[in-house]
């Protein structure tokens, strides 16, 4: 279990992530985390529904335009 402590930062509050958490979850400065309320509390995740939707659309397009994408990649 990892523990984050909330600190005052100017007029806001924030938390510092340990180097271990940053490496484990491949986080970097400027990344966006989505905050979701759950029955157990709060969940932080980099998952966004928009990305999931975009990836689904890409999967359909990828198959249809396979040759064009190969040429663009060169």
CHARMM internal coordinates of N, CA and C (Angstrom, degrees):
IC EDIT
DIST 1 N 1 CA 1.4406
DIST 1 CA 1 C 1.5225
ANGL 1 N 1 CA 1 C 108.40
DIST 1 C 2 N 1.3411
ANGL 1 CA 1 C 2 N 115.77
DIHE 1 N 1 CA 1 C 2 N 136.16
DIST 2 N 2 CA 1.4536
ANGL 1 C 2 N 2 CA 121.30
DIHE 1 CA 1 C 2 N 2 CA 176.58
DIST 2 CA 2 C 1.5209
ANGL 2 N 2 CA 2 C 108.82
DIHE 1 C 2 N 2 CA 2 C -107.30
DIST 2 C 3 N 1.3244
ANGL 2 CA 2 C 3 N 116.63
DIHE 2 N 2 CA 2 C 3 N 144.78
DIST 3 N 3 CA 1.4572
ANGL 2 C 3 N 3 CA 121.72
DIHE 2 CA 2 C 3 N 3 CA -178.63
DIST 3 CA 3 C 1.5204
ANGL 3 N 3 CA 3 C 108.85
DIHE 2 C 3 N 3 CA 3 C -119.21
DIST 3 C 4 N 1.3364
ANGL 3 CA 3 C 4 N 116.37
DIHE 3 N 3 CA 3 C 4 N 130.68
DIST 4 N 4 CA 1.4556
ANGL 3 C 4 N 4 CA 122.22
DIHE 3 CA 3 C 4 N 4 CA 175.15
DIST 4 CA 4 C 1.5188
ANGL 4 N 4 CA 4 C 108.34
DIHE 3 C 4 N 4 CA 4 C -111.08
DIST 4 C 5 N 1.3101
ANGL 4 CA 4 C 5 N 116.69
DIHE 4 N 4 CA 4 C 5 N 134.14
DIST 5 N 5 CA 1.4559
ANGL 4 C 5 N 5 CA 120.80
DIHE 4 CA 4 C 5 N 5 CA 178.04
DIST 5 CA 5 C 1.5256
ANGL 5 N 5 CA 5 C 107.96
DIHE 4 C 5 N 5 CA 5 C -105.47
DIST 5 C 6 N 1.3257
ANGL 5 CA 5 C 6 N 116.63
DIHE 5 N 5 CA 5 C 6 N 132.96
DIST 6 N 6 CA 1.4607
ANGL 5 C 6 N 6 CA 122.28
DIHE 5 CA 5 C 6 N 6 CA 179.91
DIST 6 CA 6 C 1.5261
ANGL 6 N 6 CA 6 C 108.95
DIHE 5 C 6 N 6 CA 6 C -81.72
DIST 6 C 7 N 1.3414
ANGL 6 CA 6 C 7 N 116.18
DIHE 6 N 6 CA 6 C 7 N 131.87
DIST 7 N 7 CA 1.4660
ANGL 6 C 7 N 7 CA 122.99
DIHE 6 CA 6 C 7 N 7 CA -179.86
DIST 7 CA 7 C 1.5241
ANGL 7 N 7 CA 7 C 109.90
DIHE 6 C 7 N 7 CA 7 C -122.93
DIST 7 C 8 N 1.3221
ANGL 7 CA 7 C 8 N 116.45
DIHE 7 N 7 CA 7 C 8 N 150.71
DIST 8 N 8 CA 1.4597
ANGL 7 C 8 N 8 CA 120.91
DIHE 7 CA 7 C 8 N 8 CA 173.19
DIST 8 CA 8 C 1.5222
ANGL 8 N 8 CA 8 C 107.81
DIHE 7 C 8 N 8 CA 8 C -75.68
DIST 8 C 9 N 1.3428
ANGL 8 CA 8 C 9 N 115.76
DIHE 8 N 8 CA 8 C 9 N 132.35
DIST 9 N 9 CA 1.4654
ANGL 8 C 9 N 9 CA 122.17
DIHE 8 CA 8 C 9 N 9 CA 178.82
DIST 9 CA 9 C 1.5254
ANGL 9 N 9 CA 9 C 107.46
DIHE 8 C 9 N 9 CA 9 C -133.30
DIST 9 C 10 N 1.3216
ANGL 9 CA 9 C 10 N 116.78
DIHE 9 N 9 CA 9 C 10 N 93.75
DIST 10 N 10 CA 1.4651
ANGL 9 C 10 N 10 CA 120.35
DIHE 9 CA 9 C 10 N 10 CA -175.55
DIST 10 CA 10 C 1.5171
ANGL 10 N 10 CA 10 C 109.20
DIHE 9 C 10 N 10 CA 10 C 67.57
DIST 10 C 11 N 1.3521
ANGL 10 CA 10 C 11 N 116.28
DIHE 10 N 10 CA 10 C 11 N -125.71
DIST 11 N 11 CA 1.4570
ANGL 10 C 11 N 11 CA 121.26
DIHE 10 CA 10 C 11 N 11 CA 178.75
DIST 11 CA 11 C 1.5219
ANGL 11 N 11 CA 11 C 112.18
DIHE 10 C 11 N 11 CA 11 C -92.05
DIST 11 C 12 N 1.3193
ANGL 11 CA 11 C 12 N 117.55
DIHE 11 N 11 CA 11 C 12 N 4.10
DIST 12 N 12 CA 1.4670
ANGL 11 C 12 N 12 CA 122.32
DIHE 11 CA 11 C 12 N 12 CA -178.02
DIST 12 CA 12 C 1.5210
ANGL 12 N 12 CA 12 C 109.82
DIHE 11 C 12 N 12 CA 12 C -120.96
DIST 12 C 13 N 1.3186
ANGL 12 CA 12 C 13 N 115.58
DIHE 12 N 12 CA 12 C 13 N -176.10
DIST 13 N 13 CA 1.4569
ANGL 12 C 13 N 13 CA 121.25
DIHE 12 CA 12 C 13 N 13 CA 171.73
DIST 13 CA 13 C 1.5196
ANGL 13 N 13 CA 13 C 107.96
DIHE 12 C 13 N 13 CA 13 C -126.47
DIST 13 C 14 N 1.3183
ANGL 13 CA 13 C 14 N 115.95
DIHE 13 N 13 CA 13 C 14 N 157.14
DIST 14 N 14 CA 1.4556
ANGL 13 C 14 N 14 CA 120.80
DIHE 13 CA 13 C 14 N 14 CA -179.88
DIST 14 CA 14 C 1.5102
ANGL 14 N 14 CA 14 C 110.11
DIHE 13 C 14 N 14 CA 14 C -155.88
DIST 14 C 15 N 1.3146
ANGL 14 CA 14 C 15 N 114.82
DIHE 14 N 14 CA 14 C 15 N 177.61
DIST 15 N 15 CA 1.4618
ANGL 14 C 15 N 15 CA 121.12
DIHE 14 CA 14 C 15 N 15 CA 179.31
DIST 15 CA 15 C 1.5170
ANGL 15 N 15 CA 15 C 108.95
DIHE 14 C 15 N 15 CA 15 C -133.36
DIST 15 C 16 N 1.3106
ANGL 15 CA 15 C 16 N 116.11
DIHE 15 N 15 CA 15 C 16 N 147.64
DIST 16 N 16 CA 1.4605
ANGL 15 C 16 N 16 CA 121.90
DIHE 15 CA 15 C 16 N 16 CA 175.55
DIST 16 CA 16 C 1.5178
ANGL 16 N 16 CA 16 C 108.98
DIHE 15 C 16 N 16 CA 16 C -100.89
DIST 16 C 17 N 1.3243
ANGL 16 CA 16 C 17 N 116.30
DIHE 16 N 16 CA 16 C 17 N 132.80
DIST 17 N 17 CA 1.4591
ANGL 16 C 17 N 17 CA 122.04
DIHE 16 CA 16 C 17 N 17 CA 177.32
DIST 17 CA 17 C 1.5190
ANGL 17 N 17 CA 17 C 108.64
DIHE 16 C 17 N 17 CA 17 C -95.58
DIST 17 C 18 N 1.3086
ANGL 17 CA 17 C 18 N 116.89
DIHE 17 N 17 CA 17 C 18 N 136.81
DIST 18 N 18 CA 1.4679
ANGL 17 C 18 N 18 CA 120.57
DIHE 17 CA 17 C 18 N 18 CA 178.14
DIST 18 CA 18 C 1.5241
ANGL 18 N 18 CA 18 C 109.49
DIHE 17 C 18 N 18 CA 18 C -67.85
DIST 18 C 19 N 1.3249
ANGL 18 CA 18 C 19 N 115.82
DIHE 18 N 18 CA 18 C 19 N 159.55
DIST 19 N 19 CA 1.4682
ANGL 18 C 19 N 19 CA 120.62
DIHE 18 CA 18 C 19 N 19 CA 177.61
DIST 19 CA 19 C 1.5212
ANGL 19 N 19 CA 19 C 110.80
DIHE 18 C 19 N 19 CA 19 C -58.41
DIST 19 C 20 N 1.3217
ANGL 19 CA 19 C 20 N 116.58
DIHE 19 N 19 CA 19 C 20 N -35.40
DIST 20 N 20 CA 1.4682
ANGL 19 C 20 N 20 CA 120.89
DIHE 19 CA 19 C 20 N 20 CA 179.84
DIST 20 CA 20 C 1.5395
ANGL 20 N 20 CA 20 C 110.88
DIHE 19 C 20 N 20 CA 20 C -62.28
DIST 20 C 21 N 1.3333
ANGL 20 CA 20 C 21 N 117.41
DIHE 20 N 20 CA 20 C 21 N -44.82
DIST 21 N 21 CA 1.4662
ANGL 20 C 21 N 21 CA 120.98
DIHE 20 CA 20 C 21 N 21 CA 178.88
DIST 21 CA 21 C 1.5251
ANGL 21 N 21 CA 21 C 110.32
DIHE 20 C 21 N 21 CA 21 C -65.39
DIST 21 C 22 N 1.3245
ANGL 21 CA 21 C 22 N 116.71
DIHE 21 N 21 CA 21 C 22 N -42.83
DIST 22 N 22 CA 1.4710
ANGL 21 C 22 N 22 CA 121.24
DIHE 21 CA 21 C 22 N 22 CA -179.79
DIST 22 CA 22 C 1.5213
ANGL 22 N 22 CA 22 C 110.37
DIHE 21 C 22 N 22 CA 22 C -59.36
DIST 22 C 23 N 1.3258
ANGL 22 CA 22 C 23 N 117.77
DIHE 22 N 22 CA 22 C 23 N -45.74
DIST 23 N 23 CA 1.4696
ANGL 22 C 23 N 23 CA 121.26
DIHE 22 CA 22 C 23 N 23 CA 179.18
DIST 23 CA 23 C 1.5223
ANGL 23 N 23 CA 23 C 111.45
DIHE 22 C 23 N 23 CA 23 C -68.24
DIST 23 C 24 N 1.3272
ANGL 23 CA 23 C 24 N 116.75
DIHE 23 N 23 CA 23 C 24 N -45.89
DIST 24 N 24 CA 1.4653
ANGL 23 C 24 N 24 CA 121.84
DIHE 23 CA 23 C 24 N 24 CA -176.07
DIST 24 CA 24 C 1.5298
ANGL 24 N 24 CA 24 C 111.81
DIHE 23 C 24 N 24 CA 24 C -59.39
DIST 24 C 25 N 1.3270
ANGL 24 CA 24 C 25 N 117.20
DIHE 24 N 24 CA 24 C 25 N -39.51
DIST 25 N 25 CA 1.4591
ANGL 24 C 25 N 25 CA 120.77
DIHE 24 CA 24 C 25 N 25 CA -176.16
DIST 25 CA 25 C 1.5246
ANGL 25 N 25 CA 25 C 112.78
DIHE 24 C 25 N 25 CA 25 C -106.05
DIST 25 C 26 N 1.3296
ANGL 25 CA 25 C 26 N 116.29
DIHE 25 N 25 CA 25 C 26 N 11.63
DIST 26 N 26 CA 1.4646
ANGL 25 C 26 N 26 CA 122.25
DIHE 25 CA 25 C 26 N 26 CA 176.44
DIST 26 CA 26 C 1.5323
ANGL 26 N 26 CA 26 C 111.25
DIHE 25 C 26 N 26 CA 26 C 52.88
DIST 26 C 27 N 1.3248
ANGL 26 CA 26 C 27 N 116.28
DIHE 26 N 26 CA 26 C 27 N 50.09
DIST 27 N 27 CA 1.4559
ANGL 26 C 27 N 27 CA 121.92
DIHE 26 CA 26 C 27 N 27 CA -179.77
DIST 27 CA 27 C 1.5156
ANGL 27 N 27 CA 27 C 110.10
DIHE 26 C 27 N 27 CA 27 C -94.55
DIST 27 C 28 N 1.3318
ANGL 27 CA 27 C 28 N 115.91
DIHE 27 N 27 CA 27 C 28 N 155.34
DIST 28 N 28 CA 1.4571
ANGL 27 C 28 N 28 CA 121.12
DIHE 27 CA 27 C 28 N 28 CA 177.32
DIST 28 CA 28 C 1.5267
ANGL 28 N 28 CA 28 C 108.77
DIHE 27 C 28 N 28 CA 28 C -146.41
DIST 28 C 29 N 1.3226
ANGL 28 CA 28 C 29 N 115.51
DIHE 28 N 28 CA 28 C 29 N 158.98
DIST 29 N 29 CA 1.4556
ANGL 28 C 29 N 29 CA 120.40
DIHE 28 CA 28 C 29 N 29 CA 177.69
DIST 29 CA 29 C 1.5253
ANGL 29 N 29 CA 29 C 109.57
DIHE 28 C 29 N 29 CA 29 C -56.20
DIST 29 C 30 N 1.3201
ANGL 29 CA 29 C 30 N 116.29
DIHE 29 N 29 CA 29 C 30 N 132.99
DIST 30 N 30 CA 1.4612
ANGL 29 C 30 N 30 CA 121.00
DIHE 29 CA 29 C 30 N 30 CA 179.88
DIST 30 CA 30 C 1.5193
ANGL 30 N 30 CA 30 C 114.01
DIHE 29 C 30 N 30 CA 30 C 94.93
DIST 30 C 31 N 1.3379
ANGL 30 CA 30 C 31 N 117.94
DIHE 30 N 30 CA 30 C 31 N -11.17
DIST 31 N 31 CA 1.4656
ANGL 30 C 31 N 31 CA 120.24
DIHE 30 CA 30 C 31 N 31 CA 176.83
DIST 31 CA 31 C 1.5250
ANGL 31 N 31 CA 31 C 109.82
DIHE 30 C 31 N 31 CA 31 C -62.96
DIST 31 C 32 N 1.3270
ANGL 31 CA 31 C 32 N 115.47
DIHE 31 N 31 CA 31 C 32 N 152.75
DIST 32 N 32 CA 1.4531
ANGL 31 C 32 N 32 CA 121.64
DIHE 31 CA 31 C 32 N 32 CA 177.63
DIST 32 CA 32 C 1.5198
ANGL 32 N 32 CA 32 C 109.13
DIHE 31 C 32 N 32 CA 32 C -106.64
DIST 32 C 33 N 1.3237
ANGL 32 CA 32 C 33 N 116.08
DIHE 32 N 32 CA 32 C 33 N 132.10
DIST 33 N 33 CA 1.4580
ANGL 32 C 33 N 33 CA 121.40
DIHE 32 CA 32 C 33 N 33 CA 175.26
DIST 33 CA 33 C 1.5213
ANGL 33 N 33 CA 33 C 108.31
DIHE 32 C 33 N 33 CA 33 C -114.73
DIST 33 C 34 N 1.3145
ANGL 33 CA 33 C 34 N 116.45
DIHE 33 N 33 CA 33 C 34 N 136.40
DIST 34 N 34 CA 1.4543
ANGL 33 C 34 N 34 CA 122.54
DIHE 33 CA 33 C 34 N 34 CA 177.96
DIST 34 CA 34 C 1.5271
ANGL 34 N 34 CA 34 C 108.18
DIHE 33 C 34 N 34 CA 34 C -90.75
DIST 34 C 35 N 1.3324
ANGL 34 CA 34 C 35 N 116.86
DIHE 34 N 34 CA 34 C 35 N 131.31
DIST 35 N 35 CA 1.4644
ANGL 34 C 35 N 35 CA 122.46
DIHE 34 CA 34 C 35 N 35 CA 178.89
DIST 35 CA 35 C 1.5242
ANGL 35 N 35 CA 35 C 107.88
DIHE 34 C 35 N 35 CA 35 C -100.28
DIST 35 C 36 N 1.3342
ANGL 35 CA 35 C 36 N 116.26
DIHE 35 N 35 CA 35 C 36 N 122.66
DIST 36 N 36 CA 1.4579
ANGL 35 C 36 N 36 CA 121.82
DIHE 35 CA 35 C 36 N 36 CA -179.95
DIST 36 CA 36 C 1.5241
ANGL 36 N 36 CA 36 C 108.73
DIHE 35 C 36 N 36 CA 36 C -124.74
DIST 36 C 37 N 1.3240
ANGL 36 CA 36 C 37 N 115.77
DIHE 36 N 36 CA 36 C 37 N 133.17
DIST 37 N 37 CA 1.4605
ANGL 36 C 37 N 37 CA 120.22
DIHE 36 CA 36 C 37 N 37 CA 176.33
DIST 37 CA 37 C 1.5260
ANGL 37 N 37 CA 37 C 108.53
DIHE 36 C 37 N 37 CA 37 C -82.98
DIST 37 C 38 N 1.3351
ANGL 37 CA 37 C 38 N 116.28
DIHE 37 N 37 CA 37 C 38 N 130.83
DIST 38 N 38 CA 1.4582
ANGL 37 C 38 N 38 CA 121.70
DIHE 37 CA 37 C 38 N 38 CA 178.59
DIST 38 CA 38 C 1.5253
ANGL 38 N 38 CA 38 C 109.27
DIHE 37 C 38 N 38 CA 38 C -121.95
DIST 38 C 39 N 1.3243
ANGL 38 CA 38 C 39 N 116.40
DIHE 38 N 38 CA 38 C 39 N 174.87
DIST 39 N 39 CA 1.4585
ANGL 38 C 39 N 39 CA 119.87
DIHE 38 CA 38 C 39 N 39 CA 177.08
DIST 39 CA 39 C 1.5239
ANGL 39 N 39 CA 39 C 111.35
DIHE 38 C 39 N 39 CA 39 C -63.36
DIST 39 C 40 N 1.3348
ANGL 39 CA 39 C 40 N 116.44
DIHE 39 N 39 CA 39 C 40 N -28.53
DIST 40 N 40 CA 1.4623
ANGL 39 C 40 N 40 CA 121.10
DIHE 39 CA 39 C 40 N 40 CA -177.82
DIST 40 CA 40 C 1.5220
ANGL 40 N 40 CA 40 C 113.28
DIHE 39 C 40 N 40 CA 40 C -91.40
DIST 40 C 41 N 1.3292
ANGL 40 CA 40 C 41 N 118.17
DIHE 40 N 40 CA 40 C 41 N -6.76
DIST 41 N 41 CA 1.4586
ANGL 40 C 41 N 41 CA 120.68
DIHE 40 CA 40 C 41 N 41 CA -178.59
DIST 41 CA 41 C 1.5182
ANGL 41 N 41 CA 41 C 111.06
DIHE 40 C 41 N 41 CA 41 C 142.04
DIST 41 C 42 N 1.3350
ANGL 41 CA 41 C 42 N 115.22
DIHE 41 N 41 CA 41 C 42 N -120.99
DIST 42 N 42 CA 1.4602
ANGL 41 C 42 N 42 CA 121.64
DIHE 41 CA 41 C 42 N 42 CA -175.18
DIST 42 CA 42 C 1.5213
ANGL 42 N 42 CA 42 C 109.53
DIHE 41 C 42 N 42 CA 42 C -122.75
DIST 42 C 43 N 1.3242
ANGL 42 CA 42 C 43 N 115.85
DIHE 42 N 42 CA 42 C 43 N 141.87
DIST 43 N 43 CA 1.4699
ANGL 42 C 43 N 43 CA 121.72
DIHE 42 CA 42 C 43 N 43 CA 176.23
DIST 43 CA 43 C 1.5232
ANGL 43 N 43 CA 43 C 108.42
DIHE 42 C 43 N 43 CA 43 C -120.43
DIST 43 C 44 N 1.3303
ANGL 43 CA 43 C 44 N 117.53
DIHE 43 N 43 CA 43 C 44 N 128.78
DIST 44 N 44 CA 1.4639
ANGL 43 C 44 N 44 CA 123.37
DIHE 43 CA 43 C 44 N 44 CA 174.05
DIST 44 CA 44 C 1.5181
ANGL 44 N 44 CA 44 C 107.98
DIHE 43 C 44 N 44 CA 44 C -104.47
DIST 44 C 45 N 1.3326
ANGL 44 CA 44 C 45 N 117.50
DIHE 44 N 44 CA 44 C 45 N 129.32
DIST 45 N 45 CA 1.4522
ANGL 44 C 45 N 45 CA 120.29
DIHE 44 CA 44 C 45 N 45 CA -179.21
DIST 45 CA 45 C 1.5244
ANGL 45 N 45 CA 45 C 110.24
DIHE 44 C 45 N 45 CA 45 C -150.35
DIST 45 C 46 N 1.3375
ANGL 45 CA 45 C 46 N 117.46
DIHE 45 N 45 CA 45 C 46 N 147.32
DIST 46 N 46 CA 1.4639
ANGL 45 C 46 N 46 CA 119.89
DIHE 45 CA 45 C 46 N 46 CA 175.17
DIST 46 CA 46 C 1.5288
ANGL 46 N 46 CA 46 C 111.74
DIHE 45 C 46 N 46 CA 46 C -81.99
DIST 46 C 47 N 1.3345
ANGL 46 CA 46 C 47 N 117.81
DIHE 46 N 46 CA 46 C 47 N -2.63
DIST 47 N 47 CA 1.4612
ANGL 46 C 47 N 47 CA 123.15
DIHE 46 CA 46 C 47 N 47 CA -178.42
DIST 47 CA 47 C 1.5240
ANGL 47 N 47 CA 47 C 110.99
DIHE 46 C 47 N 47 CA 47 C -67.91
DIST 47 C 48 N 1.3187
ANGL 47 CA 47 C 48 N 116.27
DIHE 47 N 47 CA 47 C 48 N 133.92
DIST 48 N 48 CA 1.4580
ANGL 47 C 48 N 48 CA 121.10
DIHE 47 CA 47 C 48 N 48 CA 173.23
DIST 48 CA 48 C 1.5210
ANGL 48 N 48 CA 48 C 108.94
DIHE 47 C 48 N 48 CA 48 C -128.27
DIST 48 C 49 N 1.3175
ANGL 48 CA 48 C 49 N 118.10
DIHE 48 N 48 CA 48 C 49 N 136.34
DIST 49 N 49 CA 1.4675
ANGL 48 C 49 N 49 CA 120.59
DIHE 48 CA 48 C 49 N 49 CA 178.89
DIST 49 CA 49 C 1.5273
ANGL 49 N 49 CA 49 C 112.24
DIHE 48 C 49 N 49 CA 49 C -59.14
DIST 49 C 50 N 1.3372
ANGL 49 CA 49 C 50 N 118.03
DIHE 49 N 49 CA 49 C 50 N -32.21
DIST 50 N 50 CA 1.4664
ANGL 49 C 50 N 50 CA 121.29
DIHE 49 CA 49 C 50 N 50 CA -179.93
DIST 50 CA 50 C 1.5275
ANGL 50 N 50 CA 50 C 110.95
DIHE 49 C 50 N 50 CA 50 C -62.65
DIST 50 C 51 N 1.3449
ANGL 50 CA 50 C 51 N 116.88
DIHE 50 N 50 CA 50 C 51 N -40.07
DIST 51 N 51 CA 1.4547
ANGL 50 C 51 N 51 CA 120.17
DIHE 50 CA 50 C 51 N 51 CA 179.30
DIST 51 CA 51 C 1.5181
ANGL 51 N 51 CA 51 C 110.79
DIHE 50 C 51 N 51 CA 51 C -66.07
DIST 51 C 52 N 1.3134
ANGL 51 CA 51 C 52 N 117.08
DIHE 51 N 51 CA 51 C 52 N -40.85
DIST 52 N 52 CA 1.4639
ANGL 51 C 52 N 52 CA 121.33
DIHE 51 CA 51 C 52 N 52 CA 178.80
DIST 52 CA 52 C 1.5266
ANGL 52 N 52 CA 52 C 110.05
DIHE 51 C 52 N 52 CA 52 C -60.71
DIST 52 C 53 N 1.3189
ANGL 52 CA 52 C 53 N 116.49
DIHE 52 N 52 CA 52 C 53 N -43.45
DIST 53 N 53 CA 1.4617
ANGL 52 C 53 N 53 CA 121.51
DIHE 52 CA 52 C 53 N 53 CA 178.63
DIST 53 CA 53 C 1.5315
ANGL 53 N 53 CA 53 C 110.86
DIHE 52 C 53 N 53 CA 53 C -64.29
DIST 53 C 54 N 1.3217
ANGL 53 CA 53 C 54 N 116.71
DIHE 53 N 53 CA 53 C 54 N -43.21
DIST 54 N 54 CA 1.4654
ANGL 53 C 54 N 54 CA 120.91
DIHE 53 CA 53 C 54 N 54 CA 179.49
DIST 54 CA 54 C 1.5266
ANGL 54 N 54 CA 54 C 111.30
DIHE 53 C 54 N 54 CA 54 C -64.29
DIST 54 C 55 N 1.3257
ANGL 54 CA 54 C 55 N 117.43
DIHE 54 N 54 CA 54 C 55 N -40.07
DIST 55 N 55 CA 1.4596
ANGL 54 C 55 N 55 CA 120.47
DIHE 54 CA 54 C 55 N 55 CA 179.79
DIST 55 CA 55 C 1.5315
ANGL 55 N 55 CA 55 C 111.27
DIHE 54 C 55 N 55 CA 55 C -67.29
DIST 55 C 56 N 1.3210
ANGL 55 CA 55 C 56 N 117.48
DIHE 55 N 55 CA 55 C 56 N -35.64
DIST 56 N 56 CA 1.4675
ANGL 55 C 56 N 56 CA 120.48
DIHE 55 CA 55 C 56 N 56 CA 176.37
DIST 56 CA 56 C 1.5179
ANGL 56 N 56 CA 56 C 110.21
DIHE 55 C 56 N 56 CA 56 C -63.82
DIST 56 C 57 N 1.3265
ANGL 56 CA 56 C 57 N 116.69
DIHE 56 N 56 CA 56 C 57 N -43.65
DIST 57 N 57 CA 1.4666
ANGL 56 C 57 N 57 CA 120.81
DIHE 56 CA 56 C 57 N 57 CA 177.91
DIST 57 CA 57 C 1.5243
ANGL 57 N 57 CA 57 C 110.49
DIHE 56 C 57 N 57 CA 57 C -63.64
DIST 57 C 58 N 1.3373
ANGL 57 CA 57 C 58 N 117.19
DIHE 57 N 57 CA 57 C 58 N -39.99
DIST 58 N 58 CA 1.4618
ANGL 57 C 58 N 58 CA 120.65
DIHE 57 CA 57 C 58 N 58 CA 179.06
DIST 58 CA 58 C 1.5209
ANGL 58 N 58 CA 58 C 111.06
DIHE 57 C 58 N 58 CA 58 C -62.79
DIST 58 C 59 N 1.3121
ANGL 58 CA 58 C 59 N 118.04
DIHE 58 N 58 CA 58 C 59 N -40.85
DIST 59 N 59 CA 1.4660
ANGL 58 C 59 N 59 CA 120.85
DIHE 58 CA 58 C 59 N 59 CA -179.79
DIST 59 CA 59 C 1.5268
ANGL 59 N 59 CA 59 C 111.30
DIHE 58 C 59 N 59 CA 59 C -58.43
DIST 59 C 60 N 1.3174
ANGL 59 CA 59 C 60 N 117.42
DIHE 59 N 59 CA 59 C 60 N -40.22
DIST 60 N 60 CA 1.4704
ANGL 59 C 60 N 60 CA 121.28
DIHE 59 CA 59 C 60 N 60 CA 177.62
DIST 60 CA 60 C 1.5249
ANGL 60 N 60 CA 60 C 109.93
DIHE 59 C 60 N 60 CA 60 C -66.65
DIST 60 C 61 N 1.3232
ANGL 60 CA 60 C 61 N 116.24
DIHE 60 N 60 CA 60 C 61 N -46.26
DIST 61 N 61 CA 1.4644
ANGL 60 C 61 N 61 CA 121.49
DIHE 60 CA 60 C 61 N 61 CA -178.19
DIST 61 CA 61 C 1.5178
ANGL 61 N 61 CA 61 C 111.71
DIHE 60 C 61 N 61 CA 61 C -67.78
DIST 61 C 62 N 1.3101
ANGL 61 CA 61 C 62 N 116.61
DIHE 61 N 61 CA 61 C 62 N -38.01
DIST 62 N 62 CA 1.4715
ANGL 61 C 62 N 62 CA 121.42
DIHE 61 CA 61 C 62 N 62 CA -177.22
DIST 62 CA 62 C 1.5135
ANGL 62 N 62 CA 62 C 111.40
DIHE 61 C 62 N 62 CA 62 C -56.76
DIST 62 C 63 N 1.3069
ANGL 62 CA 62 C 63 N 117.42
DIHE 62 N 62 CA 62 C 63 N -42.75
DIST 63 N 63 CA 1.4576
ANGL 62 C 63 N 63 CA 120.83
DIHE 62 CA 62 C 63 N 63 CA -179.17
DIST 63 CA 63 C 1.5200
ANGL 63 N 63 CA 63 C 111.70
DIHE 62 C 63 N 63 CA 63 C -69.74
DIST 63 C 64 N 1.3239
ANGL 63 CA 63 C 64 N 115.82
DIHE 63 N 63 CA 63 C 64 N -40.73
DIST 64 N 64 CA 1.4676
ANGL 63 C 64 N 64 CA 120.60
DIHE 63 CA 63 C 64 N 64 CA -176.95
DIST 64 CA 64 C 1.5300
ANGL 64 N 64 CA 64 C 111.87
DIHE 63 C 64 N 64 CA 64 C -69.13
DIST 64 C 65 N 1.3224
ANGL 64 CA 64 C 65 N 117.64
DIHE 64 N 64 CA 64 C 65 N -38.37
DIST 65 N 65 CA 1.4644
ANGL 64 C 65 N 65 CA 122.09
DIHE 64 CA 64 C 65 N 65 CA -174.90
DIST 65 CA 65 C 1.5309
ANGL 65 N 65 CA 65 C 112.08
DIHE 64 C 65 N 65 CA 65 C -113.51
DIST 65 C 66 N 1.3149
ANGL 65 CA 65 C 66 N 116.79
DIHE 65 N 65 CA 65 C 66 N 36.08
DIST 66 N 66 CA 1.4632
ANGL 65 C 66 N 66 CA 122.55
DIHE 65 CA 65 C 66 N 66 CA -178.03
DIST 66 CA 66 C 1.5284
ANGL 66 N 66 CA 66 C 112.60
DIHE 65 C 66 N 66 CA 66 C -53.96
DIST 66 C 67 N 1.3271
ANGL 66 CA 66 C 67 N 117.39
DIHE 66 N 66 CA 66 C 67 N -48.64
DIST 67 N 67 CA 1.4690
ANGL 66 C 67 N 67 CA 120.97
DIHE 66 CA 66 C 67 N 67 CA -177.16
DIST 67 CA 67 C 1.5271
ANGL 67 N 67 CA 67 C 111.46
DIHE 66 C 67 N 67 CA 67 C -64.97
DIST 67 C 68 N 1.3257
ANGL 67 CA 67 C 68 N 117.26
DIHE 67 N 67 CA 67 C 68 N -42.73
DIST 68 N 68 CA 1.4501
ANGL 67 C 68 N 68 CA 120.54
DIHE 67 CA 67 C 68 N 68 CA 179.59
DIST 68 CA 68 C 1.5193
ANGL 68 N 68 CA 68 C 111.23
DIHE 67 C 68 N 68 CA 68 C -63.70
DIST 68 C 69 N 1.3287
ANGL 68 CA 68 C 69 N 117.16
DIHE 68 N 68 CA 68 C 69 N -40.44
DIST 69 N 69 CA 1.4620
ANGL 68 C 69 N 69 CA 120.56
DIHE 68 CA 68 C 69 N 69 CA 178.43
DIST 69 CA 69 C 1.5197
ANGL 69 N 69 CA 69 C 112.32
DIHE 68 C 69 N 69 CA 69 C -65.04
DIST 69 C 70 N 1.3463
ANGL 69 CA 69 C 70 N 116.56
DIHE 69 N 69 CA 69 C 70 N -35.70
DIST 70 N 70 CA 1.4745
ANGL 69 C 70 N 70 CA 120.13
DIHE 69 CA 69 C 70 N 70 CA 176.41
DIST 70 CA 70 C 1.5127
ANGL 70 N 70 CA 70 C 110.64
DIHE 69 C 70 N 70 CA 70 C -63.25
DIST 70 C 71 N 1.3434
ANGL 70 CA 70 C 71 N 117.07
DIHE 70 N 70 CA 70 C 71 N -42.84
DIST 71 N 71 CA 1.4685
ANGL 70 C 71 N 71 CA 120.67
DIHE 70 CA 70 C 71 N 71 CA 179.60
DIST 71 CA 71 C 1.5300
ANGL 71 N 71 CA 71 C 111.00
DIHE 70 C 71 N 71 CA 71 C -66.38
DIST 71 C 72 N 1.3170
ANGL 71 CA 71 C 72 N 116.60
DIHE 71 N 71 CA 71 C 72 N -40.49
DIST 72 N 72 CA 1.4632
ANGL 71 C 72 N 72 CA 119.91
DIHE 71 CA 71 C 72 N 72 CA 178.37
DIST 72 CA 72 C 1.5193
ANGL 72 N 72 CA 72 C 112.08
DIHE 71 C 72 N 72 CA 72 C -64.32
DIST 72 C 73 N 1.3163
ANGL 72 CA 72 C 73 N 116.81
DIHE 72 N 72 CA 72 C 73 N -31.50
DIST 73 N 73 CA 1.4667
ANGL 72 C 73 N 73 CA 120.79
DIHE 72 CA 72 C 73 N 73 CA -178.37
DIST 73 CA 73 C 1.5258
ANGL 73 N 73 CA 73 C 112.42
DIHE 72 C 73 N 73 CA 73 C -71.21
DIST 73 C 74 N 1.3306
ANGL 73 CA 73 C 74 N 117.19
DIHE 73 N 73 CA 73 C 74 N -20.71
DIST 74 N 74 CA 1.4792
ANGL 73 C 74 N 74 CA 120.07
DIHE 73 CA 73 C 74 N 74 CA -178.64
DIST 74 CA 74 C 1.4945
ANGL 74 N 74 CA 74 C 113.01
DIHE 73 C 74 N 74 CA 74 C -77.39
END
COOR INIT
IC SEED 1 N 1 CA 1 C
IC BUILD
